[in-house]
């Protein structure tokens, strides 16, 4: 299917990315060093995305989900990956907040990606947030 993997780092440099944040440098086609720390990186990560996919995760993933949800993004949750991903459905129920976000759940990564891309191309890009 192809694609470009862009990493958004909380660090100022590759050295800080590896030594301070213990994060990999492999697996990215491009790695952007924001110097924003972990929380600042989350905002940049979400706001530069069209679709957000939650796989497993911990507190950082919860923060990214919260930003994406509040800002009306299209969000996919890969079920069966434990962590925050296994709690998102309950969190959405508790929130009871209409933001324009669309959350899709699936245990098969290929099916999830196909559903997200199809929905985005047909509908979500036309109404990306609650204020449009």
VMD Tcl script that builds the backbone (N, CA, C; Angstrom):
set m [mol new atoms 396]
animate dup $m
set s [atomselect $m all]
$s set {name element resname resid chain x y z} {
  {N N UNK 1 A 0.824 -1.185 0.000}
  {CA C UNK 1 A 0.000 0.000 0.000}
  {C C UNK 1 A 0.869 1.250 0.000}
  {N N UNK 2 A 2.030 1.185 0.600}
  {CA C UNK 2 A 2.936 2.328 0.578}
  {C C UNK 2 A 2.631 3.333 1.661}
  {N N UNK 3 A 3.450 4.324 1.741}
  {CA C UNK 3 A 3.260 5.371 2.727}
  {C C UNK 3 A 4.592 5.898 3.198}
  {N N UNK 4 A 4.536 6.973 3.933}
  {CA C UNK 4 A 5.704 7.619 4.485}
  {C C UNK 4 A 5.571 7.608 5.999}
  {N N UNK 5 A 6.562 7.080 6.694}
  {CA C UNK 5 A 6.531 7.007 8.150}
  {C C UNK 5 A 7.277 8.215 8.708}
  {N N UNK 6 A 6.516 9.117 9.348}
  {CA C UNK 6 A 7.087 10.319 9.934}
  {C C UNK 6 A 7.000 10.195 11.445}
  {N N UNK 7 A 8.136 10.284 12.108}
  {CA C UNK 7 A 8.177 10.247 13.563}
  {C C UNK 7 A 8.240 11.650 14.124}
  {N N UNK 8 A 7.495 11.907 15.188}
  {CA C UNK 8 A 7.505 13.202 15.863}
  {C C UNK 8 A 8.166 12.975 17.226}
  {N N UNK 9 A 9.376 13.471 17.375}
  {CA C UNK 9 A 10.161 13.226 18.581}
  {C C UNK 9 A 9.987 14.352 19.601}
  {N N UNK 10 A 9.979 14.006 20.882}
  {CA C UNK 10 A 9.941 15.028 21.923}
  {C C UNK 10 A 11.309 15.693 22.117}
  {N N UNK 11 A 12.336 15.117 21.527}
  {CA C UNK 11 A 13.719 15.545 21.751}
  {C C UNK 11 A 14.132 16.689 20.827}
  {N N UNK 12 A 15.263 17.313 21.185}
  {CA C UNK 12 A 15.869 18.352 20.351}
  {C C UNK 12 A 16.837 17.779 19.319}
  {N N UNK 13 A 17.299 16.553 19.573}
  {CA C UNK 13 A 18.314 15.967 18.706}
  {C C UNK 13 A 18.202 14.442 18.714}
  {N N UNK 14 A 18.933 13.823 17.799}
  {CA C UNK 14 A 18.960 12.363 17.756}
  {C C UNK 14 A 19.532 11.804 19.060}
  {N N UNK 15 A 20.586 12.427 19.562}
  {CA C UNK 15 A 21.208 11.952 20.798}
  {C C UNK 15 A 20.210 11.985 21.960}
  {N N UNK 16 A 19.489 13.093 22.107}
  {CA C UNK 16 A 18.500 13.204 23.176}
  {C C UNK 16 A 17.354 12.213 22.947}
  {N N UNK 17 A 16.970 12.033 21.708}
  {CA C UNK 17 A 15.904 11.088 21.350}
  {C C UNK 17 A 16.256 9.682 21.852}
  {N N UNK 18 A 17.497 9.297 21.652}
  {CA C UNK 18 A 17.945 7.964 22.049}
  {C C UNK 18 A 18.254 7.899 23.546}
  {N N UNK 19 A 19.066 8.840 24.046}
  {CA C UNK 19 A 19.565 8.764 25.426}
  {C C UNK 19 A 18.525 9.165 26.479}
  {N N UNK 20 A 17.805 10.244 26.250}
  {CA C UNK 20 A 16.849 10.722 27.252}
  {C C UNK 20 A 15.495 10.022 27.142}
  {N N UNK 21 A 15.005 9.875 25.914}
  {CA C UNK 21 A 13.663 9.323 25.718}
  {C C UNK 21 A 13.671 7.832 25.391}
  {N N UNK 22 A 14.850 7.258 25.230}
  {CA C UNK 22 A 14.994 5.823 24.963}
  {C C UNK 22 A 14.100 5.376 23.804}
  {N N UNK 23 A 14.106 6.179 22.759}
  {CA C UNK 23 A 13.256 5.916 21.599}
  {C C UNK 23 A 14.100 5.494 20.403}
  {N N UNK 24 A 13.524 4.668 19.551}
  {CA C UNK 24 A 14.268 4.172 18.387}
  {C C UNK 24 A 14.371 5.233 17.292}
  {N N UNK 25 A 15.374 5.080 16.453}
  {CA C UNK 25 A 15.485 5.947 15.282}
  {C C UNK 25 A 15.193 5.167 13.993}
  {N N UNK 26 A 15.172 3.853 14.099}
  {CA C UNK 26 A 14.821 3.026 12.940}
  {C C UNK 26 A 13.304 3.118 12.719}
  {N N UNK 27 A 12.850 2.606 11.632}
  {CA C UNK 27 A 11.424 2.501 11.306}
  {C C UNK 27 A 10.809 3.813 10.833}
  {N N UNK 28 A 11.558 4.894 10.742}
  {CA C UNK 28 A 11.028 6.172 10.271}
  {C C UNK 28 A 11.684 6.530 8.941}
  {N N UNK 29 A 10.894 7.083 8.044}
  {CA C UNK 29 A 11.478 7.660 6.835}
  {C C UNK 29 A 11.987 9.065 7.153}
  {N N UNK 30 A 11.281 9.742 8.053}
  {CA C UNK 30 A 11.630 11.088 8.495}
  {C C UNK 30 A 11.391 11.151 9.994}
  {N N UNK 31 A 12.299 11.770 10.718}
  {CA C UNK 31 A 12.134 11.941 12.160}
  {C C UNK 31 A 12.287 13.432 12.476}
  {N N UNK 32 A 11.231 14.035 12.984}
  {CA C UNK 32 A 11.219 15.467 13.286}
  {C C UNK 32 A 11.456 15.662 14.779}
  {N N UNK 33 A 12.487 16.412 15.101}
  {CA C UNK 33 A 12.829 16.703 16.500}
  {C C UNK 33 A 12.166 18.017 16.899}
  {N N UNK 34 A 11.181 17.952 17.784}
  {CA C UNK 34 A 10.414 19.142 18.171}
  {C C UNK 34 A 11.008 19.875 19.362}
  {N N UNK 35 A 11.687 19.162 20.249}
  {CA C UNK 35 A 12.173 19.775 21.475}
  {C C UNK 35 A 11.050 20.160 22.417}
  {N N UNK 36 A 9.852 19.624 22.191}
  {CA C UNK 36 A 8.655 20.001 22.944}
  {C C UNK 36 A 8.379 19.130 24.152}
  {N N UNK 37 A 9.204 18.125 24.397}
  {CA C UNK 37 A 8.910 17.194 25.472}
  {C C UNK 37 A 7.776 16.270 25.062}
  {N N UNK 38 A 7.426 15.371 25.960}
  {CA C UNK 38 A 6.423 14.349 25.627}
  {C C UNK 38 A 5.035 14.932 25.370}
  {N N UNK 39 A 4.590 15.854 26.205}
  {CA C UNK 39 A 3.239 16.395 26.042}
  {C C UNK 39 A 3.132 17.275 24.796}
  {N N UNK 40 A 4.127 18.084 24.533}
  {CA C UNK 40 A 4.113 18.928 23.340}
  {C C UNK 40 A 4.155 18.112 22.069}
  {N N UNK 41 A 4.866 17.018 22.114}
  {CA C UNK 41 A 4.958 16.135 20.958}
  {C C UNK 41 A 3.599 15.558 20.597}
  {N N UNK 42 A 2.790 15.289 21.622}
  {CA C UNK 42 A 1.471 14.699 21.370}
  {C C UNK 42 A 0.598 15.616 20.518}
  {N N UNK 43 A 0.606 16.903 20.810}
  {CA C UNK 43 A -0.202 17.853 20.047}
  {C C UNK 43 A 0.276 17.896 18.597}
  {N N UNK 44 A 1.573 17.996 18.387}
  {CA C UNK 44 A 2.132 18.022 17.031}
  {C C UNK 44 A 1.795 16.724 16.306}
  {N N UNK 45 A 1.947 15.601 16.988}
  {CA C UNK 45 A 1.676 14.299 16.388}
  {C C UNK 45 A 0.237 14.212 15.878}
  {N N UNK 46 A -0.706 14.636 16.691}
  {CA C UNK 46 A -2.119 14.544 16.298}
  {C C UNK 46 A -2.474 15.575 15.237}
  {N N UNK 47 A -2.070 16.796 15.425}
  {CA C UNK 47 A -2.460 17.864 14.498}
  {C C UNK 47 A -1.845 17.725 13.114}
  {N N UNK 48 A -0.848 16.904 12.962}
  {CA C UNK 48 A -0.253 16.674 11.641}
  {C C UNK 48 A -0.751 15.366 11.032}
  {N N UNK 49 A -1.805 14.812 11.593}
  {CA C UNK 49 A -2.357 13.534 11.119}
  {C C UNK 49 A -3.753 13.730 10.546}
  {N N UNK 50 A -4.108 12.885 9.598}
  {CA C UNK 50 A -5.473 12.850 9.075}
  {C C UNK 50 A -6.298 11.804 9.805}
  {N N UNK 51 A -5.655 10.702 10.154}
  {CA C UNK 51 A -6.299 9.588 10.841}
  {C C UNK 51 A -5.390 9.180 11.991}
  {N N UNK 52 A -5.972 8.892 13.141}
  {CA C UNK 52 A -5.207 8.461 14.304}
  {C C UNK 52 A -5.560 7.002 14.586}
  {N N UNK 53 A -4.545 6.158 14.755}
  {CA C UNK 53 A -4.782 4.745 15.062}
  {C C UNK 53 A -4.159 4.433 16.415}
  {N N UNK 54 A -4.969 3.884 17.302}
  {CA C UNK 54 A -4.545 3.533 18.649}
  {C C UNK 54 A -4.225 2.041 18.682}
  {N N UNK 55 A -2.976 1.735 19.056}
  {CA C UNK 55 A -2.529 0.342 19.169}
  {C C UNK 55 A -1.870 0.205 20.538}
  {N N UNK 56 A -2.457 -0.613 21.411}
  {CA C UNK 56 A -1.892 -0.775 22.754}
  {C C UNK 56 A -1.807 0.564 23.450}
  {N N UNK 57 A -0.656 0.862 24.008}
  {CA C UNK 57 A -0.400 2.188 24.543}
  {C C UNK 57 A -0.541 2.342 26.040}
  {N N UNK 58 A -0.010 3.462 26.504}
  {CA C UNK 58 A -0.030 3.811 27.924}
  {C C UNK 58 A -0.526 5.245 28.068}
  {N N UNK 59 A -0.007 5.994 29.010}
  {CA C UNK 59 A -0.505 7.340 29.283}
  {C C UNK 59 A -0.326 8.288 28.102}
  {N N UNK 60 A 0.773 8.173 27.361}
  {CA C UNK 60 A 0.968 9.024 26.187}
  {C C UNK 60 A -0.075 8.768 25.125}
  {N N UNK 61 A -0.409 7.510 24.928}
  {CA C UNK 61 A -1.442 7.137 23.957}
  {C C UNK 61 A -2.798 7.668 24.403}
  {N N UNK 62 A -3.063 7.626 25.693}
  {CA C UNK 62 A -4.313 8.189 26.211}
  {C C UNK 62 A -4.369 9.688 25.945}
  {N N UNK 63 A -3.251 10.377 26.139}
  {CA C UNK 63 A -3.195 11.808 25.846}
  {C C UNK 63 A -3.443 12.090 24.379}
  {N N UNK 64 A -2.828 11.296 23.509}
  {CA C UNK 64 A -3.033 11.482 22.070}
  {C C UNK 64 A -4.474 11.184 21.685}
  {N N UNK 65 A -5.051 10.147 22.252}
  {CA C UNK 65 A -6.455 9.852 21.986}
  {C C UNK 65 A -7.324 11.034 22.410}
  {N N UNK 66 A -7.074 11.577 23.592}
  {CA C UNK 66 A -7.878 12.688 24.108}
  {C C UNK 66 A -7.814 13.902 23.190}
  {N N UNK 67 A -6.634 14.222 22.707}
  {CA C UNK 67 A -6.487 15.350 21.779}
  {C C UNK 67 A -7.255 15.064 20.497}
  {N N UNK 68 A -7.061 13.879 19.935}
  {CA C UNK 68 A -7.735 13.510 18.688}
  {C C UNK 68 A -9.253 13.509 18.860}
  {N N UNK 69 A -9.732 12.986 19.960}
  {CA C UNK 69 A -11.175 12.916 20.210}
  {C C UNK 69 A -11.754 14.321 20.362}
  {N N UNK 70 A -11.120 15.136 21.184}
  {CA C UNK 70 A -11.624 16.490 21.413}
  {C C UNK 70 A -11.590 17.349 20.160}
  {N N UNK 71 A -10.666 17.062 19.252}
  {CA C UNK 71 A -10.544 17.862 18.043}
  {C C UNK 71 A -11.271 17.255 16.838}
  {N N UNK 72 A -12.070 16.213 17.080}
  {CA C UNK 72 A -12.943 15.688 16.041}
  {C C UNK 72 A -12.284 14.837 14.982}
  {N N UNK 73 A -11.246 14.135 15.324}
  {CA C UNK 73 A -10.527 13.309 14.353}
  {C C UNK 73 A -11.212 11.972 14.096}
  {N N UNK 74 A -10.812 11.352 13.007}
  {CA C UNK 74 A -11.162 9.973 12.698}
  {C C UNK 74 A -10.142 9.099 13.413}
  {N N UNK 75 A -10.630 8.199 14.273}
  {CA C UNK 75 A -9.767 7.398 15.135}
  {C C UNK 75 A -10.068 5.922 14.951}
  {N N UNK 76 A -9.036 5.134 14.729}
  {CA C UNK 76 A -9.173 3.687 14.676}
  {C C UNK 76 A -8.530 3.080 15.909}
  {N N UNK 77 A -9.166 2.057 16.453}
  {CA C UNK 77 A -8.635 1.362 17.620}
  {C C UNK 77 A -8.430 -0.103 17.239}
  {N N UNK 78 A -7.174 -0.552 17.315}
  {CA C UNK 78 A -6.869 -1.947 17.007}
  {C C UNK 78 A -7.090 -2.774 18.265}
  {N N UNK 79 A -8.171 -3.542 18.248}
  {CA C UNK 79 A -8.536 -4.366 19.406}
  {C C UNK 79 A -7.574 -5.534 19.568}
  {N N UNK 80 A -7.452 -6.016 20.809}
  {CA C UNK 80 A -6.598 -7.160 21.088}
  {C C UNK 80 A -5.139 -6.788 21.279}
  {N N UNK 81 A -4.849 -5.481 21.398}
  {CA C UNK 81 A -3.463 -5.046 21.575}
  {C C UNK 81 A -3.194 -4.558 22.996}
  {N N UNK 82 A -4.173 -4.773 23.884}
  {CA C UNK 82 A -4.052 -4.439 25.304}
  {C C UNK 82 A -3.841 -2.942 25.528}
  {N N UNK 83 A -3.343 -2.589 26.704}
  {CA C UNK 83 A -3.081 -1.193 27.038}
  {C C UNK 83 A -4.317 -0.318 26.921}
  {N N UNK 84 A -4.097 0.934 26.598}
  {CA C UNK 84 A -5.172 1.925 26.474}
  {C C UNK 84 A -6.173 1.517 25.396}
  {N N UNK 85 A -5.706 0.877 24.340}
  {CA C UNK 85 A -6.602 0.459 23.255}
  {C C UNK 85 A -7.761 -0.384 23.777}
  {N N UNK 86 A -7.510 -1.183 24.803}
  {CA C UNK 86 A -8.568 -2.047 25.334}
  {C C UNK 86 A -9.574 -1.281 26.187}
  {N N UNK 87 A -9.290 -0.015 26.494}
  {CA C UNK 87 A -10.179 0.791 27.342}
  {C C UNK 87 A -10.891 1.911 26.598}
  {N N UNK 88 A -10.533 2.160 25.350}
  {CA C UNK 88 A -11.075 3.312 24.623}
  {C C UNK 88 A -12.594 3.274 24.517}
  {N N UNK 89 A -13.168 2.115 24.227}
  {CA C UNK 89 A -14.619 2.031 24.082}
  {C C UNK 89 A -15.322 2.473 25.364}
  {N N UNK 90 A -14.813 2.050 26.520}
  {CA C UNK 90 A -15.394 2.472 27.802}
  {C C UNK 90 A -15.181 3.968 28.046}
  {N N UNK 91 A -14.012 4.466 27.683}
  {CA C UNK 91 A -13.726 5.888 27.866}
  {C C UNK 91 A -14.692 6.734 27.043}
  {N N UNK 92 A -14.939 6.343 25.804}
  {CA C UNK 92 A -15.871 7.091 24.947}
  {C C UNK 92 A -17.266 7.102 25.567}
  {N N UNK 93 A -17.698 5.979 26.120}
  {CA C UNK 93 A -19.010 5.917 26.772}
  {C C UNK 93 A -19.090 6.863 27.960}
  {N N UNK 94 A -18.028 6.934 28.735}
  {CA C UNK 94 A -17.991 7.806 29.908}
  {C C UNK 94 A -18.002 9.275 29.500}
  {N N UNK 95 A -17.316 9.608 28.421}
  {CA C UNK 95 A -17.200 11.005 27.989}
  {C C UNK 95 A -18.536 11.640 27.646}
  {N N UNK 96 A -19.377 10.910 26.931}
  {CA C UNK 96 A -20.682 11.435 26.513}
  {C C UNK 96 A -20.539 12.842 25.933}
  {N N UNK 97 A -19.566 13.023 25.061}
  {CA C UNK 97 A -19.238 14.338 24.512}
  {C C UNK 97 A -19.215 14.252 22.997}
  {N N UNK 98 A -19.986 15.095 22.342}
  {CA C UNK 98 A -19.995 15.135 20.885}
  {C C UNK 98 A -18.944 16.135 20.414}
  {N N UNK 99 A -17.955 15.625 19.700}
  {CA C UNK 99 A -16.860 16.467 19.223}
  {C C UNK 99 A -16.701 16.405 17.705}
  {N N UNK 100 A -17.456 15.530 17.067}
  {CA C UNK 100 A -17.274 15.288 15.647}
  {C C UNK 100 A -16.333 14.131 15.377}
  {N N UNK 101 A -15.723 13.602 16.437}
  {CA C UNK 101 A -14.812 12.461 16.273}
  {C C UNK 101 A -15.597 11.224 15.858}
  {N N UNK 102 A -14.962 10.385 15.071}
  {CA C UNK 102 A -15.523 9.093 14.678}
  {C C UNK 102 A -14.518 8.045 15.111}
  {N N UNK 103 A -14.962 7.101 15.949}
  {CA C UNK 103 A -14.072 6.055 16.451}
  {C C UNK 103 A -14.525 4.716 15.878}
  {N N UNK 104 A -13.588 4.001 15.263}
  {CA C UNK 104 A -13.860 2.687 14.693}
  {C C UNK 104 A -12.996 1.653 15.409}
  {N N UNK 105 A -13.566 0.476 15.626}
  {CA C UNK 105 A -12.890 -0.594 16.351}
  {C C UNK 105 A -12.788 -1.828 15.460}
  {N N UNK 106 A -11.634 -2.496 15.507}
  {CA C UNK 106 A -11.447 -3.703 14.691}
  {C C UNK 106 A -10.244 -4.454 15.236}
  {N N UNK 107 A -10.293 -5.781 15.151}
  {CA C UNK 107 A -9.166 -6.593 15.623}
  {C C UNK 107 A -8.203 -6.972 14.495}
  {N N UNK 108 A -8.614 -6.822 13.266}
  {CA C UNK 108 A -7.763 -7.122 12.123}
  {C C UNK 108 A -7.176 -5.808 11.596}
  {N N UNK 109 A -5.847 -5.649 11.632}
  {CA C UNK 109 A -5.255 -4.371 11.230}
  {C C UNK 109 A -5.544 -3.982 9.781}
  {N N UNK 110 A -5.552 -4.923 8.872}
  {CA C UNK 110 A -5.831 -4.624 7.458}
  {C C UNK 110 A -7.263 -4.132 7.289}
  {N N UNK 111 A -8.207 -4.808 7.941}
  {CA C UNK 111 A -9.616 -4.393 7.846}
  {C C UNK 111 A -9.795 -3.020 8.470}
  {N N UNK 112 A -9.159 -2.777 9.622}
  {CA C UNK 112 A -9.263 -1.475 10.273}
  {C C UNK 112 A -8.752 -0.373 9.353}
  {N N UNK 113 A -7.593 -0.569 8.782}
  {CA C UNK 113 A -7.019 0.436 7.897}
  {C C UNK 113 A -7.896 0.678 6.677}
  {N N UNK 114 A -8.414 -0.391 6.080}
  {CA C UNK 114 A -9.301 -0.251 4.928}
  {C C UNK 114 A -10.560 0.533 5.290}
  {N N UNK 115 A -11.164 0.240 6.440}
  {CA C UNK 115 A -12.368 0.947 6.888}
  {C C UNK 115 A -12.080 2.431 7.129}
  {N N UNK 116 A -10.957 2.704 7.771}
  {CA C UNK 116 A -10.601 4.093 8.070}
  {C C UNK 116 A -10.376 4.895 6.793}
  {N N UNK 117 A -9.610 4.337 5.874}
  {CA C UNK 117 A -9.324 5.044 4.624}
  {C C UNK 117 A -10.599 5.250 3.824}
  {N N UNK 118 A -11.440 4.228 3.751}
  {CA C UNK 118 A -12.699 4.336 3.020}
  {C C UNK 118 A -13.582 5.429 3.624}
  {N N UNK 119 A -13.734 5.433 4.937}
  {CA C UNK 119 A -14.563 6.440 5.608}
  {C C UNK 119 A -13.978 7.836 5.409}
  {N N UNK 120 A -12.672 7.948 5.532}
  {CA C UNK 120 A -12.024 9.243 5.361}
  {C C UNK 120 A -12.260 9.789 3.952}
  {N N UNK 121 A -12.050 8.952 2.951}
  {CA C UNK 121 A -12.183 9.395 1.565}
  {C C UNK 121 A -13.612 9.734 1.187}
  {N N UNK 122 A -14.580 9.030 1.768}
  {CA C UNK 122 A -15.981 9.251 1.406}
  {C C UNK 122 A -16.670 10.323 2.235}
  {N N UNK 123 A -16.250 10.485 3.485}
  {CA C UNK 123 A -17.026 11.358 4.350}
  {C C UNK 123 A -16.218 12.264 5.269}
  {N N UNK 124 A -15.293 11.729 6.016}
  {CA C UNK 124 A -14.697 12.484 7.118}
  {C C UNK 124 A -13.895 13.703 6.667}
  {N N UNK 125 A -13.236 13.629 5.512}
  {CA C UNK 125 A -12.440 14.769 5.070}
  {C C UNK 125 A -13.328 15.984 4.802}
  {N N UNK 126 A -14.617 15.768 4.568}
  {CA C UNK 126 A -15.553 16.860 4.298}
  {C C UNK 126 A -16.003 17.553 5.582}
  {N N UNK 127 A -15.923 16.850 6.684}
  {CA C UNK 127 A -16.418 17.372 7.960}
  {C C UNK 127 A -15.450 16.978 9.078}
  {N N UNK 128 A -14.248 17.532 9.065}
  {CA C UNK 128 A -13.213 17.047 9.980}
  {C C UNK 128 A -13.388 17.450 11.433}
  {N N UNK 129 A -14.294 18.333 11.733}
  {CA C UNK 129 A -14.504 18.649 13.149}
  {C C UNK 129 A -15.944 19.088 13.384}
  {N N UNK 130 A -16.297 19.248 14.621}
  {CA C UNK 130 A -17.661 19.542 15.014}
  {C C UNK 130 A -18.104 20.937 14.574}
  {N N UNK 131 A -17.168 21.824 14.271}
  {CA C UNK 131 A -17.497 23.217 13.950}
  {C C UNK 131 A -17.689 23.461 12.464}
  {N N UNK 132 A -17.408 22.479 11.617}
  {CA C UNK 132 A -17.542 22.678 10.159}
  {C C UNK 132 A -18.982 22.603 9.729}
}
mol reanalyze $m
mol bondsrecalc $m
mol representation Tube
mol addrep $m
